[in-house]
Amino acid sequence: MAGCGCSQGVRFDGVSRRYRQVLLAVIAINASMFLVEMTSGMMAQSMALKADALDFLGDSLTYALSLAVIGMSLRVRATAALVKGISLAIMAVVVLGASLWRVLVAAQPDEVVMSSIGLLAFVANVASVLLLLRYRDGDSNVRSVWLCSRNDAIGNLGVIGAGLLVGLTGTRWPDLAVAAILAGLFLTSAVGIIRQARTERREAATDARVADRRPVAAE
């Protein structure tokens, strides 16, 4: 991959001091934004902000997992990515369920807080995307970090737009709609991560079988 010192056709596996530093910085950004958005979401009664806050929390935990398995075997890294994909799918279901609940029991969210915190989250995610840009074509463990950050930045634009629409329409529906869209975005990313991780696990299993069949060299 261009920019990471890898030979052409070889997926970057994260074994780089610079990448570890970038990942630590991205983890710190996401953990900080989880606290900011969850607090603001509760104050503003915004489901979209709470959904985005949960995404920041999930990213912090899964990025820490990505950091922990760097340098391990392809099977281990792919398994870690598989866990991340499944957790992202579970988060999508939780957000959808909470959004449906809010349809029945909901107050109109504070559009000013929604838009301002959404803008702050967008800046944080764009910073993460720019840090990770050169590593976007790595293995499933590395690529999952890039995909999550990229999708989060897109989702933040939705939160900002929902805040504006809540103010214009005087209803809670834009907030709930964006929360549902974010859930769909989580699910789409989860499917992509799981597919690549399963492919890499099969590759690792095939390589292991080939290695077992190789004759032992005579001493």
Biotite code that builds the C-alpha atoms (Angstrom):
import biotite.structure as struc

atoms = struc.array([
    struc.Atom([0.000, 0.000, 0.000], chain_id="A", res_id=1, res_name="MET", atom_name="CA", element="C"),
    struc.Atom([1.318, 3.385, -0.931], chain_id="A", res_id=2, res_name="ALA", atom_name="CA", element="C"),
    struc.Atom([2.562, 5.412, 1.954], chain_id="A", res_id=3, res_name="GLY", atom_name="CA", element="C"),
    struc.Atom([3.111, 2.644, 4.510], chain_id="A", res_id=4, res_name="CYS", atom_name="CA", element="C"),
    struc.Atom([6.233, 0.987, 3.213], chain_id="A", res_id=5, res_name="GLY", atom_name="CA", element="C"),
    struc.Atom([4.465, -2.137, 1.986], chain_id="A", res_id=6, res_name="CYS", atom_name="CA", element="C"),
    struc.Atom([5.327, -3.933, -1.210], chain_id="A", res_id=7, res_name="SER", atom_name="CA", element="C"),
    struc.Atom([2.680, -3.905, -3.921], chain_id="A", res_id=8, res_name="GLN", atom_name="CA", element="C"),
    struc.Atom([-0.047, -6.530, -3.415], chain_id="A", res_id=9, res_name="GLY", atom_name="CA", element="C"),
    struc.Atom([0.718, -7.047, 0.294], chain_id="A", res_id=10, res_name="VAL", atom_name="CA", element="C"),
    struc.Atom([-1.904, -5.758, 2.732], chain_id="A", res_id=11, res_name="ARG", atom_name="CA", element="C"),
    struc.Atom([-0.577, -3.536, 5.503], chain_id="A", res_id=12, res_name="PHE", atom_name="CA", element="C"),
    struc.Atom([-0.948, -5.387, 8.829], chain_id="A", res_id=13, res_name="ASP", atom_name="CA", element="C"),
    struc.Atom([-0.419, -2.447, 11.198], chain_id="A", res_id=14, res_name="GLY", atom_name="CA", element="C"),
    struc.Atom([3.147, -3.333, 12.199], chain_id="A", res_id=15, res_name="VAL", atom_name="CA", element="C"),
    struc.Atom([4.467, 0.207, 12.277], chain_id="A", res_id=16, res_name="SER", atom_name="CA", element="C"),
    struc.Atom([5.430, 2.501, 15.140], chain_id="A", res_id=17, res_name="ARG", atom_name="CA", element="C"),
    struc.Atom([3.813, 5.425, 13.335], chain_id="A", res_id=18, res_name="ARG", atom_name="CA", element="C"),
    struc.Atom([0.545, 3.523, 12.893], chain_id="A", res_id=19, res_name="TYR", atom_name="CA", element="C"),
    struc.Atom([0.478, 2.605, 16.591], chain_id="A", res_id=20, res_name="ARG", atom_name="CA", element="C"),
    struc.Atom([0.905, 6.279, 17.487], chain_id="A", res_id=21, res_name="GLN", atom_name="CA", element="C"),
    struc.Atom([-1.871, 7.283, 15.085], chain_id="A", res_id=22, res_name="VAL", atom_name="CA", element="C"),
    struc.Atom([-4.166, 4.613, 16.531], chain_id="A", res_id=23, res_name="LEU", atom_name="CA", element="C"),
    struc.Atom([-3.518, 5.805, 20.095], chain_id="A", res_id=24, res_name="LEU", atom_name="CA", element="C"),
    struc.Atom([-4.376, 9.368, 19.054], chain_id="A", res_id=25, res_name="ALA", atom_name="CA", element="C"),
    struc.Atom([-7.598, 8.205, 17.365], chain_id="A", res_id=26, res_name="VAL", atom_name="CA", element="C"),
    struc.Atom([-8.569, 6.186, 20.473], chain_id="A", res_id=27, res_name="ILE", atom_name="CA", element="C"),
    struc.Atom([-8.093, 9.273, 22.655], chain_id="A", res_id=28, res_name="ALA", atom_name="CA", element="C"),
    struc.Atom([-10.232, 11.384, 20.294], chain_id="A", res_id=29, res_name="ILE", atom_name="CA", element="C"),
    struc.Atom([-13.054, 8.831, 20.282], chain_id="A", res_id=30, res_name="ASN", atom_name="CA", element="C"),
    struc.Atom([-13.058, 8.289, 24.054], chain_id="A", res_id=31, res_name="ALA", atom_name="CA", element="C"),
    struc.Atom([-13.223, 12.038, 24.673], chain_id="A", res_id=32, res_name="SER", atom_name="CA", element="C"),
    struc.Atom([-16.066, 12.514, 22.193], chain_id="A", res_id=33, res_name="MET", atom_name="CA", element="C"),
    struc.Atom([-18.059, 9.672, 23.775], chain_id="A", res_id=34, res_name="PHE", atom_name="CA", element="C"),
    struc.Atom([-18.135, 11.576, 27.067], chain_id="A", res_id=35, res_name="LEU", atom_name="CA", element="C"),
    struc.Atom([-19.006, 14.868, 25.364], chain_id="A", res_id=36, res_name="VAL", atom_name="CA", element="C"),
    struc.Atom([-21.762, 13.466, 23.137], chain_id="A", res_id=37, res_name="GLU", atom_name="CA", element="C"),
    struc.Atom([-23.412, 11.196, 25.708], chain_id="A", res_id=38, res_name="MET", atom_name="CA", element="C"),
    struc.Atom([-23.598, 14.041, 28.222], chain_id="A", res_id=39, res_name="THR", atom_name="CA", element="C"),
    struc.Atom([-24.948, 16.409, 25.568], chain_id="A", res_id=40, res_name="SER", atom_name="CA", element="C"),
    struc.Atom([-27.382, 13.797, 24.244], chain_id="A", res_id=41, res_name="GLY", atom_name="CA", element="C"),
    struc.Atom([-28.891, 13.345, 27.698], chain_id="A", res_id=42, res_name="MET", atom_name="CA", element="C"),
    struc.Atom([-29.152, 17.094, 28.233], chain_id="A", res_id=43, res_name="MET", atom_name="CA", element="C"),
    struc.Atom([-30.689, 17.691, 24.797], chain_id="A", res_id=44, res_name="ALA", atom_name="CA", element="C"),
    struc.Atom([-32.823, 14.494, 24.846], chain_id="A", res_id=45, res_name="GLN", atom_name="CA", element="C"),
    struc.Atom([-31.386, 13.652, 21.419], chain_id="A", res_id=46, res_name="SER", atom_name="CA", element="C"),
    struc.Atom([-31.445, 10.032, 20.259], chain_id="A", res_id=47, res_name="MET", atom_name="CA", element="C"),
    struc.Atom([-29.142, 10.879, 17.343], chain_id="A", res_id=48, res_name="ALA", atom_name="CA", element="C"),
    struc.Atom([-26.488, 12.291, 19.694], chain_id="A", res_id=49, res_name="LEU", atom_name="CA", element="C"),
    struc.Atom([-26.760, 9.275, 22.001], chain_id="A", res_id=50, res_name="LYS", atom_name="CA", element="C"),
    struc.Atom([-26.450, 6.915, 19.023], chain_id="A", res_id=51, res_name="ALA", atom_name="CA", element="C"),
    struc.Atom([-23.363, 8.750, 17.833], chain_id="A", res_id=52, res_name="ASP", atom_name="CA", element="C"),
    struc.Atom([-21.932, 8.713, 21.377], chain_id="A", res_id=53, res_name="ALA", atom_name="CA", element="C"),
    struc.Atom([-22.342, 4.936, 21.518], chain_id="A", res_id=54, res_name="LEU", atom_name="CA", element="C"),
    struc.Atom([-20.532, 4.749, 18.207], chain_id="A", res_id=55, res_name="ASP", atom_name="CA", element="C"),
    struc.Atom([-17.605, 6.707, 19.685], chain_id="A", res_id=56, res_name="PHE", atom_name="CA", element="C"),
    struc.Atom([-17.516, 4.305, 22.648], chain_id="A", res_id=57, res_name="LEU", atom_name="CA", element="C"),
    struc.Atom([-17.628, 1.267, 20.390], chain_id="A", res_id=58, res_name="GLY", atom_name="CA", element="C"),
    struc.Atom([-14.877, 2.703, 18.227], chain_id="A", res_id=59, res_name="ASP", atom_name="CA", element="C"),
    struc.Atom([-12.667, 3.364, 21.259], chain_id="A", res_id=60, res_name="SER", atom_name="CA", element="C"),
    struc.Atom([-12.994, -0.242, 22.420], chain_id="A", res_id=61, res_name="LEU", atom_name="CA", element="C"),
    struc.Atom([-12.585, -1.832, 18.996], chain_id="A", res_id=62, res_name="THR", atom_name="CA", element="C"),
    struc.Atom([-9.625, 0.389, 18.099], chain_id="A", res_id=63, res_name="TYR", atom_name="CA", element="C"),
    struc.Atom([-7.981, -0.706, 21.355], chain_id="A", res_id=64, res_name="ALA", atom_name="CA", element="C"),
    struc.Atom([-8.560, -4.301, 20.231], chain_id="A", res_id=65, res_name="LEU", atom_name="CA", element="C"),
    struc.Atom([-6.997, -3.468, 16.857], chain_id="A", res_id=66, res_name="SER", atom_name="CA", element="C"),
    struc.Atom([-3.961, -2.073, 18.647], chain_id="A", res_id=67, res_name="LEU", atom_name="CA", element="C"),
    struc.Atom([-3.666, -5.149, 20.869], chain_id="A", res_id=68, res_name="ALA", atom_name="CA", element="C"),
    struc.Atom([-3.525, -7.673, 17.999], chain_id="A", res_id=69, res_name="VAL", atom_name="CA", element="C"),
    struc.Atom([-1.043, -5.802, 15.781], chain_id="A", res_id=70, res_name="ILE", atom_name="CA", element="C"),
    struc.Atom([1.855, -8.119, 14.932], chain_id="A", res_id=71, res_name="GLY", atom_name="CA", element="C"),
    struc.Atom([-0.110, -11.302, 15.652], chain_id="A", res_id=72, res_name="MET", atom_name="CA", element="C"),
    struc.Atom([-1.015, -13.935, 13.072], chain_id="A", res_id=73, res_name="SER", atom_name="CA", element="C"),
    struc.Atom([-3.442, -13.233, 10.228], chain_id="A", res_id=74, res_name="LEU", atom_name="CA", element="C"),
    struc.Atom([-5.996, -15.536, 11.853], chain_id="A", res_id=75, res_name="ARG", atom_name="CA", element="C"),
    struc.Atom([-5.868, -13.639, 15.151], chain_id="A", res_id=76, res_name="VAL", atom_name="CA", element="C"),
    struc.Atom([-6.123, -10.250, 13.432], chain_id="A", res_id=77, res_name="ARG", atom_name="CA", element="C"),
    struc.Atom([-9.020, -11.442, 11.271], chain_id="A", res_id=78, res_name="ALA", atom_name="CA", element="C"),
    struc.Atom([-10.767, -12.859, 14.337], chain_id="A", res_id=79, res_name="THR", atom_name="CA", element="C"),
    struc.Atom([-10.412, -9.485, 16.076], chain_id="A", res_id=80, res_name="ALA", atom_name="CA", element="C"),
    struc.Atom([-11.936, -7.778, 13.030], chain_id="A", res_id=81, res_name="ALA", atom_name="CA", element="C"),
    struc.Atom([-14.755, -10.346, 13.071], chain_id="A", res_id=82, res_name="LEU", atom_name="CA", element="C"),
    struc.Atom([-15.495, -9.480, 16.705], chain_id="A", res_id=83, res_name="VAL", atom_name="CA", element="C"),
    struc.Atom([-15.556, -5.784, 15.776], chain_id="A", res_id=84, res_name="LYS", atom_name="CA", element="C"),
    struc.Atom([-17.954, -6.427, 12.912], chain_id="A", res_id=85, res_name="GLY", atom_name="CA", element="C"),
    struc.Atom([-20.342, -8.410, 15.116], chain_id="A", res_id=86, res_name="ILE", atom_name="CA", element="C"),
    struc.Atom([-20.235, -5.772, 17.878], chain_id="A", res_id=87, res_name="SER", atom_name="CA", element="C"),
    struc.Atom([-21.006, -3.076, 15.315], chain_id="A", res_id=88, res_name="LEU", atom_name="CA", element="C"),
    struc.Atom([-24.028, -5.062, 14.102], chain_id="A", res_id=89, res_name="ALA", atom_name="CA", element="C"),
    struc.Atom([-25.263, -5.437, 17.691], chain_id="A", res_id=90, res_name="ILE", atom_name="CA", element="C"),
    struc.Atom([-24.888, -1.687, 18.176], chain_id="A", res_id=91, res_name="MET", atom_name="CA", element="C"),
    struc.Atom([-27.025, -1.104, 15.080], chain_id="A", res_id=92, res_name="ALA", atom_name="CA", element="C"),
    struc.Atom([-29.808, -3.243, 16.541], chain_id="A", res_id=93, res_name="VAL", atom_name="CA", element="C"),
    struc.Atom([-29.601, -1.423, 19.899], chain_id="A", res_id=94, res_name="VAL", atom_name="CA", element="C"),
    struc.Atom([-29.818, 1.996, 18.232], chain_id="A", res_id=95, res_name="VAL", atom_name="CA", element="C"),
    struc.Atom([-32.775, 0.904, 16.083], chain_id="A", res_id=96, res_name="LEU", atom_name="CA", element="C"),
    struc.Atom([-34.583, -0.466, 19.147], chain_id="A", res_id=97, res_name="GLY", atom_name="CA", element="C"),
    struc.Atom([-33.976, 2.702, 21.141], chain_id="A", res_id=98, res_name="ALA", atom_name="CA", element="C"),
    struc.Atom([-35.174, 4.811, 18.210], chain_id="A", res_id=99, res_name="SER", atom_name="CA", element="C"),
    struc.Atom([-38.426, 2.834, 18.002], chain_id="A", res_id=100, res_name="LEU", atom_name="CA", element="C"),
    struc.Atom([-38.928, 3.291, 21.728], chain_id="A", res_id=101, res_name="TRP", atom_name="CA", element="C"),
    struc.Atom([-38.456, 7.022, 21.352], chain_id="A", res_id=102, res_name="ARG", atom_name="CA", element="C"),
    struc.Atom([-41.242, 7.107, 18.760], chain_id="A", res_id=103, res_name="VAL", atom_name="CA", element="C"),
    struc.Atom([-43.666, 6.144, 21.530], chain_id="A", res_id=104, res_name="LEU", atom_name="CA", element="C"),
    struc.Atom([-42.077, 8.006, 24.452], chain_id="A", res_id=105, res_name="VAL", atom_name="CA", element="C"),
    struc.Atom([-40.175, 11.060, 23.313], chain_id="A", res_id=106, res_name="ALA", atom_name="CA", element="C"),
    struc.Atom([-39.707, 14.751, 23.874], chain_id="A", res_id=107, res_name="ALA", atom_name="CA", element="C"),
    struc.Atom([-38.506, 17.095, 21.164], chain_id="A", res_id=108, res_name="GLN", atom_name="CA", element="C"),
    struc.Atom([-34.682, 17.309, 21.312], chain_id="A", res_id=109, res_name="PRO", atom_name="CA", element="C"),
    struc.Atom([-32.762, 20.574, 21.665], chain_id="A", res_id=110, res_name="ASP", atom_name="CA", element="C"),
    struc.Atom([-31.794, 21.443, 18.082], chain_id="A", res_id=111, res_name="GLU", atom_name="CA", element="C"),
    struc.Atom([-29.066, 23.939, 19.094], chain_id="A", res_id=112, res_name="VAL", atom_name="CA", element="C"),
    struc.Atom([-27.194, 21.380, 21.199], chain_id="A", res_id=113, res_name="VAL", atom_name="CA", element="C"),
    struc.Atom([-27.682, 18.716, 18.522], chain_id="A", res_id=114, res_name="MET", atom_name="CA", element="C"),
    struc.Atom([-26.182, 20.832, 15.756], chain_id="A", res_id=115, res_name="SER", atom_name="CA", element="C"),
    struc.Atom([-23.318, 22.310, 17.787], chain_id="A", res_id=116, res_name="SER", atom_name="CA", element="C"),
    struc.Atom([-22.199, 18.984, 19.296], chain_id="A", res_id=117, res_name="ILE", atom_name="CA", element="C"),
    struc.Atom([-22.719, 17.290, 15.931], chain_id="A", res_id=118, res_name="GLY", atom_name="CA", element="C"),
    struc.Atom([-20.332, 19.818, 14.395], chain_id="A", res_id=119, res_name="LEU", atom_name="CA", element="C"),
    struc.Atom([-17.750, 19.149, 17.125], chain_id="A", res_id=120, res_name="LEU", atom_name="CA", element="C"),
    struc.Atom([-18.062, 15.392, 16.536], chain_id="A", res_id=121, res_name="ALA", atom_name="CA", element="C"),
    struc.Atom([-17.656, 15.929, 12.791], chain_id="A", res_id=122, res_name="PHE", atom_name="CA", element="C"),
    struc.Atom([-14.396, 17.849, 13.349], chain_id="A", res_id=123, res_name="VAL", atom_name="CA", element="C"),
    struc.Atom([-13.134, 15.065, 15.652], chain_id="A", res_id=124, res_name="ALA", atom_name="CA", element="C"),
    struc.Atom([-13.937, 12.352, 13.117], chain_id="A", res_id=125, res_name="ASN", atom_name="CA", element="C"),
    struc.Atom([-12.432, 14.267, 10.195], chain_id="A", res_id=126, res_name="VAL", atom_name="CA", element="C"),
    struc.Atom([-9.235, 14.585, 12.243], chain_id="A", res_id=127, res_name="ALA", atom_name="CA", element="C"),
    struc.Atom([-9.273, 10.801, 12.761], chain_id="A", res_id=128, res_name="SER", atom_name="CA", element="C"),
    struc.Atom([-9.953, 10.168, 9.061], chain_id="A", res_id=129, res_name="VAL", atom_name="CA", element="C"),
    struc.Atom([-7.018, 12.347, 8.027], chain_id="A", res_id=130, res_name="LEU", atom_name="CA", element="C"),
    struc.Atom([-4.715, 10.551, 10.475], chain_id="A", res_id=131, res_name="LEU", atom_name="CA", element="C"),
    struc.Atom([-5.800, 7.154, 9.127], chain_id="A", res_id=132, res_name="LEU", atom_name="CA", element="C"),
    struc.Atom([-6.002, 8.081, 5.441], chain_id="A", res_id=133, res_name="LEU", atom_name="CA", element="C"),
    struc.Atom([-2.697, 6.503, 4.390], chain_id="A", res_id=134, res_name="ARG", atom_name="CA", element="C"),
    struc.Atom([-3.661, 3.196, 6.058], chain_id="A", res_id=135, res_name="TYR", atom_name="CA", element="C"),
    struc.Atom([-7.100, 2.757, 4.460], chain_id="A", res_id=136, res_name="ARG", atom_name="CA", element="C"),
    struc.Atom([-6.144, -0.253, 2.294], chain_id="A", res_id=137, res_name="ASP", atom_name="CA", element="C"),
    struc.Atom([-4.744, -2.543, 4.988], chain_id="A", res_id=138, res_name="GLY", atom_name="CA", element="C"),
    struc.Atom([-5.964, -5.934, 6.212], chain_id="A", res_id=139, res_name="ASP", atom_name="CA", element="C"),
    struc.Atom([-9.410, -6.303, 7.823], chain_id="A", res_id=140, res_name="SER", atom_name="CA", element="C"),
    struc.Atom([-8.077, -5.259, 11.230], chain_id="A", res_id=141, res_name="ASN", atom_name="CA", element="C"),
    struc.Atom([-6.551, -2.033, 9.853], chain_id="A", res_id=142, res_name="VAL", atom_name="CA", element="C"),
    struc.Atom([-9.268, -1.310, 7.299], chain_id="A", res_id=143, res_name="ARG", atom_name="CA", element="C"),
    struc.Atom([-12.059, -1.643, 9.868], chain_id="A", res_id=144, res_name="SER", atom_name="CA", element="C"),
    struc.Atom([-10.590, 1.325, 11.759], chain_id="A", res_id=145, res_name="VAL", atom_name="CA", element="C"),
    struc.Atom([-10.584, 3.445, 8.601], chain_id="A", res_id=146, res_name="TRP", atom_name="CA", element="C"),
    struc.Atom([-14.132, 2.431, 7.633], chain_id="A", res_id=147, res_name="LEU", atom_name="CA", element="C"),
    struc.Atom([-15.549, 3.225, 11.061], chain_id="A", res_id=148, res_name="CYS", atom_name="CA", element="C"),
    struc.Atom([-13.936, 6.676, 11.182], chain_id="A", res_id=149, res_name="SER", atom_name="CA", element="C"),
    struc.Atom([-14.995, 7.520, 7.634], chain_id="A", res_id=150, res_name="ARG", atom_name="CA", element="C"),
    struc.Atom([-18.584, 6.462, 8.224], chain_id="A", res_id=151, res_name="ASN", atom_name="CA", element="C"),
    struc.Atom([-18.697, 8.324, 11.524], chain_id="A", res_id=152, res_name="ASP", atom_name="CA", element="C"),
    struc.Atom([-17.766, 11.581, 9.801], chain_id="A", res_id=153, res_name="ALA", atom_name="CA", element="C"),
    struc.Atom([-20.618, 11.016, 7.338], chain_id="A", res_id=154, res_name="ILE", atom_name="CA", element="C"),
    struc.Atom([-22.976, 10.253, 10.202], chain_id="A", res_id=155, res_name="GLY", atom_name="CA", element="C"),
    struc.Atom([-22.040, 13.471, 11.984], chain_id="A", res_id=156, res_name="ASN", atom_name="CA", element="C"),
    struc.Atom([-23.234, 15.474, 8.997], chain_id="A", res_id=157, res_name="LEU", atom_name="CA", element="C"),
    struc.Atom([-26.572, 13.717, 9.447], chain_id="A", res_id=158, res_name="GLY", atom_name="CA", element="C"),
    struc.Atom([-26.734, 14.732, 13.115], chain_id="A", res_id=159, res_name="VAL", atom_name="CA", element="C"),
    struc.Atom([-26.032, 18.361, 12.192], chain_id="A", res_id=160, res_name="ILE", atom_name="CA", element="C"),
    struc.Atom([-28.734, 18.244, 9.526], chain_id="A", res_id=161, res_name="GLY", atom_name="CA", element="C"),
    struc.Atom([-31.191, 16.616, 11.936], chain_id="A", res_id=162, res_name="ALA", atom_name="CA", element="C"),
    struc.Atom([-30.618, 19.407, 14.439], chain_id="A", res_id=163, res_name="GLY", atom_name="CA", element="C"),
    struc.Atom([-31.418, 22.014, 11.808], chain_id="A", res_id=164, res_name="LEU", atom_name="CA", element="C"),
    struc.Atom([-34.533, 20.127, 10.657], chain_id="A", res_id=165, res_name="LEU", atom_name="CA", element="C"),
    struc.Atom([-35.784, 19.695, 14.228], chain_id="A", res_id=166, res_name="VAL", atom_name="CA", element="C"),
    struc.Atom([-35.618, 23.471, 14.604], chain_id="A", res_id=167, res_name="GLY", atom_name="CA", element="C"),
    struc.Atom([-37.352, 24.096, 11.278], chain_id="A", res_id=168, res_name="LEU", atom_name="CA", element="C"),
    struc.Atom([-40.121, 21.502, 11.625], chain_id="A", res_id=169, res_name="THR", atom_name="CA", element="C"),
    struc.Atom([-40.667, 21.646, 15.380], chain_id="A", res_id=170, res_name="GLY", atom_name="CA", element="C"),
    struc.Atom([-40.830, 17.819, 15.543], chain_id="A", res_id=171, res_name="THR", atom_name="CA", element="C"),
    struc.Atom([-38.627, 14.987, 16.804], chain_id="A", res_id=172, res_name="ARG", atom_name="CA", element="C"),
    struc.Atom([-38.818, 12.959, 13.566], chain_id="A", res_id=173, res_name="TRP", atom_name="CA", element="C"),
    struc.Atom([-35.595, 14.234, 11.945], chain_id="A", res_id=174, res_name="PRO", atom_name="CA", element="C"),
    struc.Atom([-33.683, 13.183, 15.085], chain_id="A", res_id=175, res_name="ASP", atom_name="CA", element="C"),
    struc.Atom([-35.197, 9.699, 15.023], chain_id="A", res_id=176, res_name="LEU", atom_name="CA", element="C"),
    struc.Atom([-34.669, 9.375, 11.265], chain_id="A", res_id=177, res_name="ALA", atom_name="CA", element="C"),
    struc.Atom([-30.958, 10.180, 11.555], chain_id="A", res_id=178, res_name="VAL", atom_name="CA", element="C"),
    struc.Atom([-30.585, 7.726, 14.447], chain_id="A", res_id=179, res_name="ALA", atom_name="CA", element="C"),
    struc.Atom([-32.084, 5.032, 12.194], chain_id="A", res_id=180, res_name="ALA", atom_name="CA", element="C"),
    struc.Atom([-29.782, 6.018, 9.316], chain_id="A", res_id=181, res_name="ILE", atom_name="CA", element="C"),
    struc.Atom([-26.771, 5.803, 11.644], chain_id="A", res_id=182, res_name="LEU", atom_name="CA", element="C"),
    struc.Atom([-27.892, 2.308, 12.655], chain_id="A", res_id=183, res_name="ALA", atom_name="CA", element="C"),
    struc.Atom([-28.066, 1.354, 8.984], chain_id="A", res_id=184, res_name="GLY", atom_name="CA", element="C"),
    struc.Atom([-24.580, 2.763, 8.476], chain_id="A", res_id=185, res_name="LEU", atom_name="CA", element="C"),
    struc.Atom([-23.273, 0.683, 11.391], chain_id="A", res_id=186, res_name="PHE", atom_name="CA", element="C"),
    struc.Atom([-24.864, -2.429, 9.916], chain_id="A", res_id=187, res_name="LEU", atom_name="CA", element="C"),
    struc.Atom([-23.437, -1.814, 6.444], chain_id="A", res_id=188, res_name="THR", atom_name="CA", element="C"),
    struc.Atom([-19.925, -1.370, 7.847], chain_id="A", res_id=189, res_name="SER", atom_name="CA", element="C"),
    struc.Atom([-20.361, -4.461, 10.007], chain_id="A", res_id=190, res_name="ALA", atom_name="CA", element="C"),
    struc.Atom([-21.247, -6.601, 6.982], chain_id="A", res_id=191, res_name="VAL", atom_name="CA", element="C"),
    struc.Atom([-18.191, -5.358, 5.050], chain_id="A", res_id=192, res_name="GLY", atom_name="CA", element="C"),
    struc.Atom([-15.832, -5.950, 7.980], chain_id="A", res_id=193, res_name="ILE", atom_name="CA", element="C"),
    struc.Atom([-17.237, -9.425, 8.662], chain_id="A", res_id=194, res_name="ILE", atom_name="CA", element="C"),
    struc.Atom([-16.906, -10.458, 5.017], chain_id="A", res_id=195, res_name="ARG", atom_name="CA", element="C"),
    struc.Atom([-13.254, -9.383, 4.772], chain_id="A", res_id=196, res_name="GLN", atom_name="CA", element="C"),
    struc.Atom([-12.447, -10.952, 8.140], chain_id="A", res_id=197, res_name="ALA", atom_name="CA", element="C"),
    struc.Atom([-14.006, -14.285, 7.140], chain_id="A", res_id=198, res_name="ARG", atom_name="CA", element="C"),
    struc.Atom([-12.064, -14.236, 3.858], chain_id="A", res_id=199, res_name="THR", atom_name="CA", element="C"),
    struc.Atom([-8.789, -13.632, 5.714], chain_id="A", res_id=200, res_name="GLU", atom_name="CA", element="C"),
    struc.Atom([-9.571, -16.385, 8.221], chain_id="A", res_id=201, res_name="ARG", atom_name="CA", element="C"),
    struc.Atom([-10.041, -18.800, 5.304], chain_id="A", res_id=202, res_name="ARG", atom_name="CA", element="C"),
    struc.Atom([-6.753, -17.613, 3.790], chain_id="A", res_id=203, res_name="GLU", atom_name="CA", element="C"),
    struc.Atom([-4.999, -18.204, 7.118], chain_id="A", res_id=204, res_name="ALA", atom_name="CA", element="C"),
    struc.Atom([-6.491, -21.704, 7.395], chain_id="A", res_id=205, res_name="ALA", atom_name="CA", element="C"),
    struc.Atom([-5.400, -22.539, 3.823], chain_id="A", res_id=206, res_name="THR", atom_name="CA", element="C"),
    struc.Atom([-1.867, -21.284, 4.482], chain_id="A", res_id=207, res_name="ASP", atom_name="CA", element="C"),
    struc.Atom([-1.714, -23.382, 7.654], chain_id="A", res_id=208, res_name="ALA", atom_name="CA", element="C"),
    struc.Atom([-2.773, -26.529, 5.790], chain_id="A", res_id=209, res_name="ARG", atom_name="CA", element="C"),
    struc.Atom([-0.191, -25.907, 3.071], chain_id="A", res_id=210, res_name="VAL", atom_name="CA", element="C"),
    struc.Atom([2.513, -25.404, 5.692], chain_id="A", res_id=211, res_name="ALA", atom_name="CA", element="C"),
    struc.Atom([1.562, -28.675, 7.425], chain_id="A", res_id=212, res_name="ASP", atom_name="CA", element="C"),
    struc.Atom([1.929, -30.575, 4.139], chain_id="A", res_id=213, res_name="ARG", atom_name="CA", element="C"),
    struc.Atom([5.424, -29.303, 3.432], chain_id="A", res_id=214, res_name="ARG", atom_name="CA", element="C"),
    struc.Atom([8.096, -31.971, 3.902], chain_id="A", res_id=215, res_name="PRO", atom_name="CA", element="C"),
    struc.Atom([10.489, -31.403, 6.743], chain_id="A", res_id=216, res_name="VAL", atom_name="CA", element="C"),
    struc.Atom([13.980, -30.614, 5.422], chain_id="A", res_id=217, res_name="ALA", atom_name="CA", element="C"),
    struc.Atom([16.566, -33.250, 6.241], chain_id="A", res_id=218, res_name="ALA", atom_name="CA", element="C"),
    struc.Atom([19.203, -32.130, 8.706], chain_id="A", res_id=219, res_name="GLU", atom_name="CA", element="C"),
])
